[in-house]
């Protein structure tokens, strides 16, 4: 037959005579109810001190890292930056007040602890020394246990707040990049519709390399060059790699740096070719060489002049070696968009770094003035057949 709930409670409360009693029951039976109440108050006081100390550490960490606890967050129907700044200032002020209140609470608890210890553990107490040591041990263990539990709870709460703050900062940074950097660093003049990954990778500049998701730190420590060679496509951002590949394969657009600043300009290929042809149509500046490239003839003339200078002793063997042409490439022509001007005209650029007419700057000889003037008589070779491939 089942025992009713009420009778079961009675069996748990009233002990069978002859059975042993716990520590609190023995204190009440041997030293009275007042002594038991003071011991329990001392234990509760230690637990409160442990909780408030952890709460103080949590509040100080929030203050130092400018994190507002959930219980102190304020809101208002008034919107705007000024209203938000007022709310943030009020939240910081409330956090300072809370820190002060916790410090006062801990001081009051310590005073209460001292008072209870004078009653229970002082020499004037009726408790024997063995019972006093047991009270001290139990009080210390309960306070330490409460400290550990409270510490874990406050650490988890602070970790959630810190993670939330980092997420907000990351979103704010990404939003600023999407709204400001894209419009500032990408001048989209093409009819092609660019998606978000394509705009994002262009806004980071033409020298940007897609960052890997997992960086091979060990390989870089042992050998930087080997680590860079071993970077595979799966280690890089898939969306940005795909965006770079799509932009490289699209022959209908030209991606160029702007004439001033570090803006990335996207132009239709047809429009870019028309603007280049308009610049090259100026016959007072440029001459169409047709299909014959005279670079080889000028190289032979240059070698002949160098040999004459060497035979006359005007240049030594080292200078002759530095001045000897090692390439037959003509100068290259391209244009940089002037985004700060109407209709975005092109600034013509003649690239001569790898051309025949590039004069080395490492030969300190006054006799080279004649050589420099001879190079100035060379026409700038513009093979338009290489600039505009046939359809």
TORKOL-4160 file (C-alpha; in steps of 0.2 Angstrom, whole numbers, padded with zeros to 4 digits, m for minus):
391
<pt num="1" X="0000" Y="0000" Z="0000"/>
<pt num="2" X="0007" Y="0017" Z="m0005"/>
<pt num="3" X="0011" Y="0030" Z="0008"/>
<pt num="4" X="0002" Y="0046" Z="0006"/>
<pt num="5" X="0013" Y="0061" Z="0002"/>
<pt num="6" X="0009" Y="0070" Z="0019"/>
<pt num="7" X="0015" Y="0055" Z="0029"/>
<pt num="8" X="0030" Y="0053" Z="0018"/>
<pt num="9" X="0035" Y="0071" Z="0023"/>
<pt num="10" X="0033" Y="0067" Z="0041"/>
<pt num="11" X="0044" Y="0052" Z="0040"/>
<pt num="12" X="0058" Y="0062" Z="0032"/>
<pt num="13" X="0057" Y="0076" Z="0045"/>
<pt num="14" X="0056" Y="0066" Z="0061"/>
<pt num="15" X="0071" Y="0055" Z="0064"/>
<pt num="16" X="0071" Y="0037" Z="0071"/>
<pt num="17" X="0078" Y="0038" Z="0089"/>
<pt num="18" X="0095" Y="0031" Z="0090"/>
<pt num="19" X="0101" Y="0037" Z="0073"/>
<pt num="20" X="0115" Y="0050" Z="0071"/>
<pt num="21" X="0112" Y="0068" Z="0069"/>
<pt num="22" X="0120" Y="0080" Z="0056"/>
<pt num="23" X="0131" Y="0095" Z="0062"/>
<pt num="24" X="0117" Y="0108" Z="0062"/>
<pt num="25" X="0105" Y="0096" Z="0072"/>
<pt num="26" X="0119" Y="0093" Z="0085"/>
<pt num="27" X="0122" Y="0112" Z="0087"/>
<pt num="28" X="0104" Y="0115" Z="0090"/>
<pt num="29" X="0102" Y="0101" Z="0102"/>
<pt num="30" X="0118" Y="0104" Z="0112"/>
<pt num="31" X="0120" Y="0123" Z="0111"/>
<pt num="32" X="0103" Y="0130" Z="0107"/>
<pt num="33" X="0093" Y="0137" Z="0092"/>
<pt num="34" X="0102" Y="0155" Z="0094"/>
<pt num="35" X="0119" Y="0147" Z="0091"/>
<pt num="36" X="0113" Y="0137" Z="0076"/>
<pt num="37" X="0105" Y="0153" Z="0068"/>
<pt num="38" X="0122" Y="0163" Z="0071"/>
<pt num="39" X="0132" Y="0149" Z="0062"/>
<pt num="40" X="0120" Y="0148" Z="0047"/>
<pt num="41" X="0120" Y="0167" Z="0046"/>
<pt num="42" X="0139" Y="0166" Z="0046"/>
<pt num="43" X="0139" Y="0153" Z="0031"/>
<pt num="44" X="0126" Y="0164" Z="0021"/>
<pt num="45" X="0137" Y="0179" Z="0024"/>
<pt num="46" X="0152" Y="0170" Z="0017"/>
<pt num="47" X="0142" Y="0165" Z="0001"/>
<pt num="48" X="0136" Y="0183" Z="m0001"/>
<pt num="49" X="0154" Y="0189" Z="0000"/>
<pt num="50" X="0159" Y="0177" Z="m0013"/>
<pt num="51" X="0145" Y="0181" Z="m0025"/>
<pt num="52" X="0148" Y="0200" Z="m0023"/>
<pt num="53" X="0167" Y="0199" Z="m0026"/>
<pt num="54" X="0164" Y="0190" Z="m0042"/>
<pt num="55" X="0151" Y="0203" Z="m0047"/>
<pt num="56" X="0163" Y="0217" Z="m0043"/>
<pt num="57" X="0176" Y="0209" Z="m0055"/>
<pt num="58" X="0163" Y="0207" Z="m0069"/>
<pt num="59" X="0158" Y="0225" Z="m0067"/>
<pt num="60" X="0176" Y="0231" Z="m0067"/>
<pt num="61" X="0180" Y="0221" Z="m0083"/>
<pt num="62" X="0164" Y="0228" Z="m0091"/>
<pt num="63" X="0170" Y="0246" Z="m0086"/>
<pt num="64" X="0188" Y="0244" Z="m0093"/>
<pt num="65" X="0182" Y="0236" Z="m0110"/>
<pt num="66" X="0167" Y="0249" Z="m0112"/>
<pt num="67" X="0154" Y="0235" Z="m0111"/>
<pt num="68" X="0137" Y="0238" Z="m0105"/>
<pt num="69" X="0128" Y="0224" Z="m0095"/>
<pt num="70" X="0111" Y="0219" Z="m0101"/>
<pt num="71" X="0103" Y="0225" Z="m0085"/>
<pt num="72" X="0110" Y="0243" Z="m0087"/>
<pt num="73" X="0106" Y="0245" Z="m0106"/>
<pt num="74" X="0095" Y="0260" Z="m0109"/>
<pt num="75" X="0083" Y="0264" Z="m0124"/>
<pt num="76" X="0073" Y="0279" Z="m0130"/>
<pt num="77" X="0061" Y="0283" Z="m0143"/>
<pt num="78" X="0072" Y="0298" Z="m0148"/>
<pt num="79" X="0083" Y="0293" Z="m0162"/>
<pt num="80" X="0099" Y="0300" Z="m0168"/>
<pt num="81" X="0118" Y="0301" Z="m0164"/>
<pt num="82" X="0116" Y="0314" Z="m0150"/>
<pt num="83" X="0102" Y="0303" Z="m0142"/>
<pt num="84" X="0113" Y="0287" Z="m0143"/>
<pt num="85" X="0128" Y="0297" Z="m0136"/>
<pt num="86" X="0117" Y="0302" Z="m0121"/>
<pt num="87" X="0112" Y="0285" Z="m0118"/>
<pt num="88" X="0129" Y="0278" Z="m0119"/>
<pt num="89" X="0135" Y="0291" Z="m0106"/>
<pt num="90" X="0121" Y="0287" Z="m0095"/>
<pt num="91" X="0125" Y="0268" Z="m0096"/>
<pt num="92" X="0143" Y="0271" Z="m0091"/>
<pt num="93" X="0138" Y="0282" Z="m0076"/>
<pt num="94" X="0126" Y="0269" Z="m0070"/>
<pt num="95" X="0140" Y="0256" Z="m0071"/>
<pt num="96" X="0151" Y="0267" Z="m0061"/>
<pt num="97" X="0137" Y="0269" Z="m0048"/>
<pt num="98" X="0134" Y="0250" Z="m0048"/>
<pt num="99" X="0153" Y="0247" Z="m0044"/>
<pt num="100" X="0152" Y="0259" Z="m0030"/>
<pt num="101" X="0137" Y="0251" Z="m0023"/>
<pt num="102" X="0145" Y="0233" Z="m0024"/>
<pt num="103" X="0160" Y="0240" Z="m0015"/>
<pt num="104" X="0149" Y="0247" Z="m0001"/>
<pt num="105" X="0140" Y="0230" Z="0000"/>
<pt num="106" X="0156" Y="0220" Z="0002"/>
<pt num="107" X="0162" Y="0232" Z="0016"/>
<pt num="108" X="0145" Y="0230" Z="0025"/>
<pt num="109" X="0146" Y="0211" Z="0023"/>
<pt num="110" X="0164" Y="0210" Z="0030"/>
<pt num="111" X="0158" Y="0220" Z="0045"/>
<pt num="112" X="0143" Y="0208" Z="0048"/>
<pt num="113" X="0155" Y="0194" Z="0046"/>
<pt num="114" X="0167" Y="0201" Z="0059"/>
<pt num="115" X="0152" Y="0203" Z="0071"/>
<pt num="116" X="0146" Y="0185" Z="0069"/>
<pt num="117" X="0163" Y="0178" Z="0071"/>
<pt num="118" X="0165" Y="0188" Z="0087"/>
<pt num="119" X="0149" Y="0180" Z="0093"/>
<pt num="120" X="0152" Y="0162" Z="0087"/>
<pt num="121" X="0171" Y="0160" Z="0086"/>
<pt num="122" X="0177" Y="0172" Z="0100"/>
<pt num="123" X="0185" Y="0166" Z="0116"/>
<pt num="124" X="0169" Y="0172" Z="0125"/>
<pt num="125" X="0159" Y="0159" Z="0115"/>
<pt num="126" X="0152" Y="0144" Z="0124"/>
<pt num="127" X="0157" Y="0132" Z="0109"/>
<pt num="128" X="0172" Y="0121" Z="0112"/>
<pt num="129" X="0188" Y="0123" Z="0101"/>
<pt num="130" X="0184" Y="0107" Z="0091"/>
<pt num="131" X="0167" Y="0114" Z="0086"/>
<pt num="132" X="0174" Y="0131" Z="0082"/>
<pt num="133" X="0187" Y="0123" Z="0070"/>
<pt num="134" X="0172" Y="0114" Z="0062"/>
<pt num="135" X="0162" Y="0130" Z="0060"/>
<pt num="136" X="0177" Y="0138" Z="0052"/>
<pt num="137" X="0181" Y="0124" Z="0040"/>
<pt num="138" X="0162" Y="0122" Z="0035"/>
<pt num="139" X="0161" Y="0141" Z="0032"/>
<pt num="140" X="0177" Y="0142" Z="0022"/>
<pt num="141" X="0172" Y="0127" Z="0011"/>
<pt num="142" X="0155" Y="0134" Z="0008"/>
<pt num="143" X="0162" Y="0151" Z="0003"/>
<pt num="144" X="0175" Y="0143" Z="m0009"/>
<pt num="145" X="0162" Y="0132" Z="m0017"/>
<pt num="146" X="0150" Y="0147" Z="m0019"/>
<pt num="147" X="0165" Y="0157" Z="m0026"/>
<pt num="148" X="0169" Y="0144" Z="m0040"/>
<pt num="149" X="0150" Y="0143" Z="m0045"/>
<pt num="150" X="0148" Y="0162" Z="m0046"/>
<pt num="151" X="0165" Y="0164" Z="m0055"/>
<pt num="152" X="0160" Y="0152" Z="m0069"/>
<pt num="153" X="0143" Y="0160" Z="m0070"/>
<pt num="154" X="0150" Y="0178" Z="m0071"/>
<pt num="155" X="0163" Y="0172" Z="m0084"/>
<pt num="156" X="0150" Y="0165" Z="m0095"/>
<pt num="157" X="0140" Y="0181" Z="m0094"/>
<pt num="158" X="0155" Y="0192" Z="m0098"/>
<pt num="159" X="0160" Y="0180" Z="m0113"/>
<pt num="160" X="0143" Y="0182" Z="m0121"/>
<pt num="161" X="0144" Y="0201" Z="m0119"/>
<pt num="162" X="0161" Y="0202" Z="m0126"/>
<pt num="163" X="0156" Y="0191" Z="m0141"/>
<pt num="164" X="0141" Y="0202" Z="m0144"/>
<pt num="165" X="0152" Y="0217" Z="m0144"/>
<pt num="166" X="0164" Y="0209" Z="m0156"/>
<pt num="167" X="0150" Y="0204" Z="m0168"/>
<pt num="168" X="0143" Y="0222" Z="m0168"/>
<pt num="169" X="0161" Y="0229" Z="m0171"/>
<pt num="170" X="0163" Y="0217" Z="m0186"/>
<pt num="171" X="0146" Y="0221" Z="m0193"/>
<pt num="172" X="0150" Y="0240" Z="m0191"/>
<pt num="173" X="0166" Y="0238" Z="m0200"/>
<pt num="174" X="0159" Y="0228" Z="m0214"/>
<pt num="175" X="0145" Y="0240" Z="m0216"/>
<pt num="176" X="0157" Y="0254" Z="m0217"/>
<pt num="177" X="0168" Y="0245" Z="m0230"/>
<pt num="178" X="0152" Y="0241" Z="m0240"/>
<pt num="179" X="0145" Y="0258" Z="m0240"/>
<pt num="180" X="0160" Y="0270" Z="m0240"/>
<pt num="181" X="0175" Y="0260" Z="m0247"/>
<pt num="182" X="0165" Y="0253" Z="m0262"/>
<pt num="183" X="0158" Y="0270" Z="m0267"/>
<pt num="184" X="0175" Y="0279" Z="m0263"/>
<pt num="185" X="0187" Y="0266" Z="m0271"/>
<pt num="186" X="0177" Y="0259" Z="m0286"/>
<pt num="187" X="0172" Y="0270" Z="m0300"/>
<pt num="188" X="0159" Y="0259" Z="m0310"/>
<pt num="189" X="0157" Y="0266" Z="m0327"/>
<pt num="190" X="0153" Y="0250" Z="m0336"/>
<pt num="191" X="0136" Y="0243" Z="m0341"/>
<pt num="192" X="0140" Y="0226" Z="m0333"/>
<pt num="193" X="0131" Y="0223" Z="m0316"/>
<pt num="194" X="0144" Y="0219" Z="m0303"/>
<pt num="195" X="0139" Y="0208" Z="m0288"/>
<pt num="196" X="0144" Y="0211" Z="m0270"/>
<pt num="197" X="0159" Y="0200" Z="m0269"/>
<pt num="198" X="0166" Y="0207" Z="m0285"/>
<pt num="199" X="0163" Y="0225" Z="m0279"/>
<pt num="200" X="0171" Y="0220" Z="m0262"/>
<pt num="201" X="0187" Y="0213" Z="m0270"/>
<pt num="202" X="0189" Y="0228" Z="m0282"/>
<pt num="203" X="0187" Y="0240" Z="m0267"/>
<pt num="204" X="0202" Y="0232" Z="m0259"/>
<pt num="205" X="0213" Y="0238" Z="m0273"/>
<pt num="206" X="0222" Y="0230" Z="m0288"/>
<pt num="207" X="0237" Y="0224" Z="m0277"/>
<pt num="208" X="0225" Y="0214" Z="m0265"/>
<pt num="209" X="0228" Y="0196" Z="m0263"/>
<pt num="210" X="0214" Y="0185" Z="m0256"/>
<pt num="211" X="0218" Y="0180" Z="m0238"/>
<pt num="212" X="0217" Y="0161" Z="m0234"/>
<pt num="213" X="0205" Y="0155" Z="m0221"/>
<pt num="214" X="0218" Y="0145" Z="m0212"/>
<pt num="215" X="0236" Y="0152" Z="m0213"/>
<pt num="216" X="0250" Y="0139" Z="m0213"/>
<pt num="217" X="0260" Y="0147" Z="m0199"/>
<pt num="218" X="0272" Y="0132" Z="m0196"/>
<pt num="219" X="0277" Y="0132" Z="m0215"/>
<pt num="220" X="0280" Y="0151" Z="m0215"/>
<pt num="221" X="0291" Y="0149" Z="m0199"/>
<pt num="222" X="0302" Y="0136" Z="m0208"/>
<pt num="223" X="0301" Y="0143" Z="m0225"/>
<pt num="224" X="0291" Y="0158" Z="m0231"/>
<pt num="225" X="0293" Y="0155" Z="m0249"/>
<pt num="226" X="0289" Y="0137" Z="m0248"/>
<pt num="227" X="0273" Y="0141" Z="m0238"/>
<pt num="228" X="0267" Y="0154" Z="m0251"/>
<pt num="229" X="0270" Y="0142" Z="m0265"/>
<pt num="230" X="0260" Y="0129" Z="m0256"/>
<pt num="231" X="0244" Y="0140" Z="m0254"/>
<pt num="232" X="0231" Y="0131" Z="m0263"/>
<pt num="233" X="0214" Y="0137" Z="m0269"/>
<pt num="234" X="0204" Y="0128" Z="m0256"/>
<pt num="235" X="0214" Y="0138" Z="m0243"/>
<pt num="236" X="0207" Y="0155" Z="m0250"/>
<pt num="237" X="0191" Y="0163" Z="m0249"/>
<pt num="238" X="0180" Y="0154" Z="m0262"/>
<pt num="239" X="0169" Y="0169" Z="m0266"/>
<pt num="240" X="0183" Y="0181" Z="m0269"/>
<pt num="241" X="0193" Y="0169" Z="m0279"/>
<pt num="242" X="0178" Y="0166" Z="m0290"/>
<pt num="243" X="0175" Y="0185" Z="m0292"/>
<pt num="244" X="0193" Y="0187" Z="m0297"/>
<pt num="245" X="0192" Y="0173" Z="m0310"/>
<pt num="246" X="0176" Y="0180" Z="m0317"/>
<pt num="247" X="0183" Y="0197" Z="m0319"/>
<pt num="248" X="0199" Y="0191" Z="m0327"/>
<pt num="249" X="0188" Y="0181" Z="m0340"/>
<pt num="250" X="0177" Y="0195" Z="m0344"/>
<pt num="251" X="0184" Y="0203" Z="m0360"/>
<pt num="252" X="0170" Y="0216" Z="m0361"/>
<pt num="253" X="0177" Y="0226" Z="m0347"/>
<pt num="254" X="0194" Y="0234" Z="m0342"/>
<pt num="255" X="0199" Y="0236" Z="m0324"/>
<pt num="256" X="0211" Y="0250" Z="m0322"/>
<pt num="257" X="0219" Y="0261" Z="m0308"/>
<pt num="258" X="0213" Y="0279" Z="m0308"/>
<pt num="259" X="0225" Y="0293" Z="m0314"/>
<pt num="260" X="0225" Y="0300" Z="m0296"/>
<pt num="261" X="0222" Y="0291" Z="m0280"/>
<pt num="262" X="0220" Y="0273" Z="m0278"/>
<pt num="263" X="0202" Y="0271" Z="m0285"/>
<pt num="264" X="0198" Y="0256" Z="m0296"/>
<pt num="265" X="0189" Y="0260" Z="m0312"/>
<pt num="266" X="0179" Y="0248" Z="m0322"/>
<pt num="267" X="0176" Y="0253" Z="m0340"/>
<pt num="268" X="0168" Y="0245" Z="m0355"/>
<pt num="269" X="0182" Y="0238" Z="m0367"/>
<pt num="270" X="0174" Y="0247" Z="m0382"/>
<pt num="271" X="0173" Y="0264" Z="m0373"/>
<pt num="272" X="0192" Y="0261" Z="m0368"/>
<pt num="273" X="0197" Y="0257" Z="m0385"/>
<pt num="274" X="0188" Y="0272" Z="m0392"/>
<pt num="275" X="0196" Y="0284" Z="m0380"/>
<pt num="276" X="0213" Y="0277" Z="m0384"/>
<pt num="277" X="0210" Y="0278" Z="m0403"/>
<pt num="278" X="0205" Y="0296" Z="m0400"/>
<pt num="279" X="0221" Y="0300" Z="m0392"/>
<pt num="280" X="0232" Y="0291" Z="m0405"/>
<pt num="281" X="0222" Y="0300" Z="m0419"/>
<pt num="282" X="0232" Y="0316" Z="m0414"/>
<pt num="283" X="0245" Y="0315" Z="m0429"/>
<pt num="284" X="0255" Y="0330" Z="m0422"/>
<pt num="285" X="0260" Y="0319" Z="m0407"/>
<pt num="286" X="0259" Y="0301" Z="m0414"/>
<pt num="287" X="0264" Y="0293" Z="m0430"/>
<pt num="288" X="0256" Y="0277" Z="m0436"/>
<pt num="289" X="0270" Y="0265" Z="m0441"/>
<pt num="290" X="0259" Y="0253" Z="m0450"/>
<pt num="291" X="0264" Y="0235" Z="m0450"/>
<pt num="292" X="0283" Y="0237" Z="m0450"/>
<pt num="293" X="0292" Y="0238" Z="m0433"/>
<pt num="294" X="0308" Y="0248" Z="m0434"/>
<pt num="295" X="0314" Y="0243" Z="m0417"/>
<pt num="296" X="0327" Y="0231" Z="m0424"/>
<pt num="297" X="0335" Y="0244" Z="m0435"/>
<pt num="298" X="0336" Y="0257" Z="m0421"/>
<pt num="299" X="0344" Y="0243" Z="m0410"/>
<pt num="300" X="0358" Y="0240" Z="m0423"/>
<pt num="301" X="0361" Y="0259" Z="m0424"/>
<pt num="302" X="0363" Y="0260" Z="m0405"/>
<pt num="303" X="0375" Y="0246" Z="m0405"/>
<pt num="304" X="0385" Y="0254" Z="m0419"/>
<pt num="305" X="0386" Y="0270" Z="m0409"/>
<pt num="306" X="0391" Y="0261" Z="m0393"/>
<pt num="307" X="0405" Y="0252" Z="m0403"/>
<pt num="308" X="0411" Y="0269" Z="m0409"/>
<pt num="309" X="0411" Y="0277" Z="m0392"/>
<pt num="310" X="0420" Y="0261" Z="m0385"/>
<pt num="311" X="0434" Y="0262" Z="m0399"/>
<pt num="312" X="0436" Y="0281" Z="m0395"/>
<pt num="313" X="0438" Y="0277" Z="m0376"/>
<pt num="314" X="0423" Y="0288" Z="m0372"/>
<pt num="315" X="0416" Y="0273" Z="m0362"/>
<pt num="316" X="0424" Y="0258" Z="m0354"/>
<pt num="317" X="0419" Y="0240" Z="m0355"/>
<pt num="318" X="0408" Y="0241" Z="m0340"/>
<pt num="319" X="0398" Y="0256" Z="m0346"/>
<pt num="320" X="0397" Y="0248" Z="m0363"/>
<pt num="321" X="0389" Y="0232" Z="m0355"/>
<pt num="322" X="0377" Y="0243" Z="m0345"/>
<pt num="323" X="0371" Y="0253" Z="m0361"/>
<pt num="324" X="0370" Y="0238" Z="m0373"/>
<pt num="325" X="0352" Y="0235" Z="m0377"/>
<pt num="326" X="0346" Y="0218" Z="m0372"/>
<pt num="327" X="0328" Y="0220" Z="m0378"/>
<pt num="328" X="0319" Y="0224" Z="m0395"/>
<pt num="329" X="0303" Y="0229" Z="m0387"/>
<pt num="330" X="0295" Y="0246" Z="m0392"/>
<pt num="331" X="0287" Y="0257" Z="m0379"/>
<pt num="332" X="0269" Y="0252" Z="m0373"/>
<pt num="333" X="0254" Y="0264" Z="m0374"/>
<pt num="334" X="0240" Y="0264" Z="m0362"/>
<pt num="335" X="0228" Y="0276" Z="m0353"/>
<pt num="336" X="0223" Y="0280" Z="m0335"/>
<pt num="337" X="0205" Y="0286" Z="m0332"/>
<pt num="338" X="0204" Y="0304" Z="m0325"/>
<pt num="339" X="0189" Y="0301" Z="m0314"/>
<pt num="340" X="0189" Y="0319" Z="m0307"/>
<pt num="341" X="0185" Y="0326" Z="m0324"/>
<pt num="342" X="0170" Y="0326" Z="m0334"/>
<pt num="343" X="0167" Y="0311" Z="m0346"/>
<pt num="344" X="0182" Y="0303" Z="m0338"/>
<pt num="345" X="0195" Y="0306" Z="m0351"/>
<pt num="346" X="0211" Y="0296" Z="m0352"/>
<pt num="347" X="0229" Y="0301" Z="m0347"/>
<pt num="348" X="0241" Y="0294" Z="m0361"/>
<pt num="349" X="0255" Y="0284" Z="m0353"/>
<pt num="350" X="0270" Y="0278" Z="m0364"/>
<pt num="351" X="0279" Y="0264" Z="m0354"/>
<pt num="352" X="0297" Y="0264" Z="m0358"/>
<pt num="353" X="0304" Y="0254" Z="m0343"/>
<pt num="354" X="0307" Y="0238" Z="m0354"/>
<pt num="355" X="0309" Y="0248" Z="m0371"/>
<pt num="356" X="0324" Y="0251" Z="m0382"/>
<pt num="357" X="0324" Y="0270" Z="m0378"/>
<pt num="358" X="0326" Y="0268" Z="m0359"/>
<pt num="359" X="0343" Y="0275" Z="m0353"/>
<pt num="360" X="0351" Y="0268" Z="m0338"/>
<pt num="361" X="0354" Y="0280" Z="m0324"/>
<pt num="362" X="0369" Y="0270" Z="m0316"/>
<pt num="363" X="0382" Y="0277" Z="m0329"/>
<pt num="364" X="0390" Y="0293" Z="m0322"/>
<pt num="365" X="0399" Y="0299" Z="m0338"/>
<pt num="366" X="0397" Y="0316" Z="m0345"/>
<pt num="367" X="0401" Y="0309" Z="m0363"/>
<pt num="368" X="0384" Y="0301" Z="m0362"/>
<pt num="369" X="0375" Y="0318" Z="m0365"/>
<pt num="370" X="0378" Y="0315" Z="m0384"/>
<pt num="371" X="0371" Y="0297" Z="m0382"/>
<pt num="372" X="0355" Y="0304" Z="m0373"/>
<pt num="373" X="0352" Y="0317" Z="m0387"/>
<pt num="374" X="0354" Y="0303" Z="m0399"/>
<pt num="375" X="0340" Y="0293" Z="m0390"/>
<pt num="376" X="0329" Y="0308" Z="m0390"/>
<pt num="377" X="0329" Y="0308" Z="m0409"/>
<pt num="378" X="0321" Y="0290" Z="m0409"/>
<pt num="379" X="0302" Y="0291" Z="m0413"/>
<pt num="380" X="0291" Y="0283" Z="m0400"/>
<pt num="381" X="0285" Y="0266" Z="m0407"/>
<pt num="382" X="0267" Y="0263" Z="m0405"/>
<pt num="383" X="0262" Y="0246" Z="m0413"/>
<pt num="384" X="0243" Y="0249" Z="m0413"/>
<pt num="385" X="0240" Y="0231" Z="m0419"/>
<pt num="386" X="0246" Y="0225" Z="m0402"/>
<pt num="387" X="0235" Y="0237" Z="m0392"/>
<pt num="388" X="0219" Y="0233" Z="m0401"/>
<pt num="389" X="0218" Y="0215" Z="m0406"/>
<pt num="390" X="0208" Y="0211" Z="m0421"/>
<pt num="391" X="0190" Y="0204" Z="m0418"/>
